[in-house]
Amino acid sequence: MTEITKNDVENLLKSIIDPHVETDLVTAKSIRKIIIEGAEVKVNVELGYPAKSYHTELQGVIEDKLQTLANVGKIMVEVKSNIASHSVQQNLQPLPNVKNMIAIASGKGGVGKSTTSVNIALALAAEGAKVGILDADIYGPSIPTMLGLSGPPSSEDGKRMNPKIAFGIQTISIGYLIDPDQPMIWRGPMVTNALQQLLKDTNWDDLDYLIVDLPPGTGDIQLTLAQQIPVTAAVIVTTPQDIALIDAQRGLGMFDKVNVPVLGVIENMSMHICSQCGHEEAIFGQGGGKTMAVKNNIDLLGALPLDINIRKFSDSGTPTVVAEPDSRPTEIYKAIARKMAAKLALKTKDHSHKFPNIVIQNS
């Protein structure tokens, strides 16, 4: 009887493409262990991104492949995710208790960036990650409304704040600290100081991802984030409209100049679907996000419809991913979240926490 070898198993696993990283499991270094005991085969798979809804599917694909081995007996496949901390700008260190900070940006307002940020954060949490969201829009904070939260965060020492929790994600916003009708008539330095305090004076609890919902444009907040705050990567949100794409290109250029990798672009409001008859119409044009992605050699992470329910759920404080967990928009948000996190998993890992502090003492 022909013995099964490790090479036999690896060759089969090389034929399985992970759609989120767009390469095979072996090349992606997702195979952690192959154990062969006679006719019994055990395979341990470890994905570098949260993918709870994909684990069972991948397990089934691997088992089907291994069944084609000659003389194979019992097959055991374990699939899990392990999210690592990744590198930030060269002169900065990752924030304590935050493995990865992802900035969600747009060059222009009105493209649904905050709605996208909240639903992406909730999608990452639904896929098994520990997630937080920082509302970096000091002048127009909208995260409290979208998550149905209000009132100041708690504090044990009067200095550091505890994040407010909604639907399992940790959140902080200037909107929790001011009256909802109070205008923020602040100059740039005050705004950037407020951002630094919100970020660094919050007791984030062991986050895999901190999503930063940026205000539109490329002003003080964006420059502070890019130059003084340890950002792992960025994502650009746009609509297919030419005006939005022009501004989105500026935002992408800013991150490029400060060496923050852009994981991809999300095209929001790509297609309007009539709630009465189901007719589809490209109100803001077609293919803009894809054209931008190709032009800049980045990924189109996904395209979201212009759906009245997405707006309704955000306004009511129960976003789509929570309100309709089995809906098509939620499915798209989760697919975008998995792909975004998978692209990040391919980036350089941060190893600074593994090196001991060296203390020189006079003896």
ZAMARGU-4260 file (C-alpha; in steps of 0.2 Angstrom, whole numbers, plus 5000, padded with zeros to 4 digits):
<rodrens>
0) 5000/5000/5000 | 5007/5017/4995 | 5011/5028/5010 | 5004/5046/5011 | 5018/5059/5012
5) 5018/5077/5017 | 5022/5082/4999 | 5007/5073/4993 | 4996/5084/5006 | 5005/5100/5002
10) 5003/5098/4983 | 4984/5096/4986 | 4984/5111/4997 | 4993/5121/4984 | 4978/5119/4973
15) 4966/5128/4985 | 4965/5147/4983 | 4960/5158/4997 | 4949/5170/4988 | 4953/5184/5001
20) 4972/5184/4999 | 4970/5178/4981 | 4984/5165/4983 | 4985/5146/4988 | 4985/5141/5006
25) 5003/5135/5006 | 5010/5151/4998 | 5000/5162/5010 | 5008/5152/5024 | 4991/5147/5031
30) 4996/5129/5034 | 5002/5128/5052 | 5004/5109/5054 | 5002/5093/5044 | 5002/5077/5053
35) 5002/5060/5045 | 5000/5044/5055 | 4998/5029/5043 | 4982/5033/5033 | 4976/5046/5045
40) 4979/5065/5040 | 4978/5080/5051 | 4979/5098/5044 | 4979/5114/5055 | 4975/5130/5045
45) 4978/5147/5053 | 4971/5162/5044 | 4979/5179/5047 | 4962/5188/5047 | 4945/5185/5055
50) 4934/5174/5045 | 4922/5165/5056 | 4909/5163/5042 | 4922/5156/5030 | 4930/5143/5042
55) 4917/5129/5039 | 4917/5132/5020 | 4936/5131/5019 | 4937/5116/5030 | 4925/5107/5019
60) 4935/5112/5003 | 4951/5105/5011 | 4942/5089/5017 | 4936/5086/4999 | 4953/5088/4992
65) 4961/5076/5005 | 4948/5063/5001 | 4956/5061/4983 | 4972/5054/4991 | 4975/5036/4988
70) 4972/5025/5003 | 4968/5039/5014 | 4958/5035/5030 | 4952/5047/5044 | 4954/5066/5039
75) 4954/5080/5052 | 4955/5098/5047 | 4955/5112/5060 | 4953/5130/5053 | 4955/5145/5065
80) 4961/5163/5064 | 4975/5172/5072 | 4977/5191/5070 | 4994/5198/5072 | 5000/5216/5074
85) 5007/5224/5059 | 5020/5238/5056 | 5016/5256/5057 | 5026/5272/5051 | 5044/5270/5054
90) 5046/5283/5067 | 5031/5277/5077 | 5027/5262/5089 | 5010/5253/5089 | 4998/5259/5102
95) 4997/5248/5117 | 4982/5236/5117 | 4979/5240/5098 | 4986/5227/5086 | 4981/5237/5070
100) 4974/5254/5067 | 4965/5256/5050 | 4960/5273/5044 | 4944/5274/5034 | 4945/5290/5023
105) 4937/5299/5009 | 4942/5315/5000 | 4925/5322/5000 | 4910/5322/5011 | 4893/5314/5008
110) 4900/5297/5001 | 4894/5287/5016 | 4911/5285/5024 | 4904/5285/5042 | 4891/5272/5038
115) 4903/5261/5030 | 4916/5263/5044 | 4903/5257/5057 | 4897/5243/5047 | 4914/5237/5043
120) 4919/5238/5061 | 4903/5227/5065 | 4907/5215/5051 | 4925/5212/5058 | 4917/5209/5075
125) 4904/5197/5067 | 4919/5188/5059 | 4927/5185/5076 | 4939/5200/5079 | 4940/5212/5094
130) 4936/5229/5087 | 4935/5247/5091 | 4930/5263/5082 | 4937/5280/5084 | 4926/5294/5078
135) 4940/5306/5072 | 4927/5319/5065 | 4928/5332/5079 | 4918/5345/5070 | 4904/5333/5065
140) 4904/5317/5075 | 4891/5305/5069 | 4896/5288/5077 | 4886/5291/5093 | 4870/5293/5083
145) 4874/5278/5072 | 4877/5267/5087 | 4863/5273/5097 | 4874/5280/5111 | 4875/5296/5121
150) 4882/5303/5137 | 4900/5304/5144 | 4911/5288/5145 | 4915/5282/5162 | 4932/5285/5171
155) 4940/5277/5186 | 4953/5290/5189 | 4946/5306/5181 | 4960/5306/5168 | 4957/5291/5156
160) 4941/5286/5148 | 4933/5269/5146 | 4927/5266/5128 | 4908/5265/5127 | 4902/5248/5120
165) 4889/5245/5107 | 4885/5229/5099 | 4901/5222/5105 | 4913/5235/5098 | 4922/5248/5109
170) 4919/5266/5104 | 4925/5284/5108 | 4919/5300/5101 | 4920/5319/5105 | 4901/5317/5103
175) 4900/5308/5120 | 4908/5323/5128 | 4898/5338/5121 | 4880/5343/5120 | 4873/5337/5103
180) 4868/5355/5098 | 4885/5362/5103 | 4895/5368/5088 | 4914/5364/5088 | 4921/5381/5084
185) 4939/5376/5086 | 4955/5380/5077 | 4966/5366/5070 | 4978/5364/5085 | 4964/5361/5097
190) 4956/5349/5085 | 4972/5339/5083 | 4975/5339/5102 | 4957/5333/5105 | 4960/5318/5093
195) 4976/5314/5102 | 4967/5313/5118 | 4953/5303/5112 | 4965/5290/5105 | 4978/5289/5119
200) 4967/5293/5134 | 4955/5279/5131 | 4957/5262/5139 | 4956/5251/5123 | 4954/5233/5128
205) 4965/5222/5118 | 4959/5227/5101 | 4963/5217/5085 | 4957/5232/5075 | 4954/5250/5079
210) 4944/5258/5064 | 4947/5277/5063 | 4932/5286/5055 | 4941/5301/5047 | 4932/5317/5042
215) 4932/5321/5024 | 4947/5330/5016 | 4966/5331/5018 | 4967/5344/5032 | 4974/5345/5050
220) 4966/5329/5056 | 4972/5318/5042 | 4990/5325/5043 | 4991/5322/5062 | 4984/5305/5060
225) 4997/5301/5046 | 5012/5309/5054 | 5010/5307/5073 | 4998/5292/5076 | 5003/5274/5072
230) 4992/5269/5058 | 4994/5252/5051 | 4984/5255/5034 | 4970/5265/5026 | 4955/5262/5016
235) 4947/5274/5004 | 4928/5276/5002 | 4921/5284/4986 | 4906/5284/4975 | 4907/5281/4956
240) 4904/5299/4953 | 4919/5308/4945 | 4919/5323/4958 | 4920/5310/4972 | 4934/5300/4963
245) 4945/5316/4961 | 4944/5320/4979 | 4947/5302/4984 | 4963/5302/4973 | 4969/5316/4983
250) 4966/5306/4999 | 4975/5291/4992 | 4990/5302/4987 | 4992/5309/5005 | 4993/5292/5012
255) 5006/5287/4999 | 5017/5302/5003 | 5017/5298/5022 | 5020/5279/5018 | 5004/5272/5025
260) 4999/5258/5014 | 4981/5259/5006 | 4973/5242/5007 | 4960/5246/4994 | 4945/5256/4989
265) 4927/5253/4993 | 4914/5260/4980 | 4898/5265/4990 | 4881/5269/4982 | 4887/5260/4966
270) 4869/5255/4961 | 4852/5261/4966 | 4839/5247/4968 | 4821/5253/4968 | 4812/5247/4984
275) 4796/5246/4974 | 4800/5237/4958 | 4818/5231/4960 | 4824/5241/4945 | 4843/5245/4946
280) 4850/5261/4941 | 4868/5268/4942 | 4863/5286/4948 | 4881/5291/4952 | 4889/5283/4936
285) 4897/5266/4934 | 4914/5258/4937 | 4923/5273/4945 | 4929/5263/4960 | 4936/5249/4949
290) 4945/5262/4937 | 4953/5270/4953 | 4959/5254/4959 | 4967/5249/4943 | 4975/5266/4940
295) 4983/5265/4958 | 4987/5246/4958 | 4976/5243/4973 | 4961/5232/4976 | 4943/5236/4974
300) 4937/5229/4991 | 4919/5229/4986 | 4904/5239/4980 | 4889/5243/4990 | 4872/5248/4984
305) 4862/5264/4987 | 4849/5256/4999 | 4836/5265/5009 | 4837/5253/5023 | 4856/5256/5025
310) 4852/5274/5029 | 4837/5270/5039 | 4846/5258/5051 | 4861/5270/5053 | 4849/5284/5058
315) 4840/5273/5070 | 4856/5268/5079 | 4856/5250/5074 | 4867/5248/5058 | 4863/5236/5044
320) 4875/5222/5050 | 4866/5221/5067 | 4849/5225/5061 | 4849/5213/5046 | 4863/5200/5049
325) 4857/5189/5034 | 4854/5203/5021 | 4863/5205/5005 | 4871/5222/5011 | 4877/5213/5027
330) 4885/5199/5016 | 4894/5212/5006 | 4900/5222/5022 | 4907/5205/5028 | 4915/5201/5012
335) 4924/5218/5012 | 4929/5216/5030 | 4937/5199/5027 | 4946/5205/5011 | 4952/5221/5019
340) 4959/5211/5034 | 4966/5198/5023 | 4976/5211/5013 | 4983/5218/5029 | 4988/5200/5035
345) 5000/5200/5020 | 5009/5216/5026 | 5025/5216/5037 | 5021/5211/5054 | 5027/5221/5069
350) 5039/5212/5080 | 5044/5226/5092 | 5035/5218/5107 | 5045/5202/5105 | 5062/5211/5109
355) 5066/5214/5128 | 5070/5231/5134 | 5089/5233/5137 | 5094/5242/5153 | 5112/5247/5156
360) 5117/5249/5174 | 5133/5254/5182 | 5140/5240/5192
</rodrens>
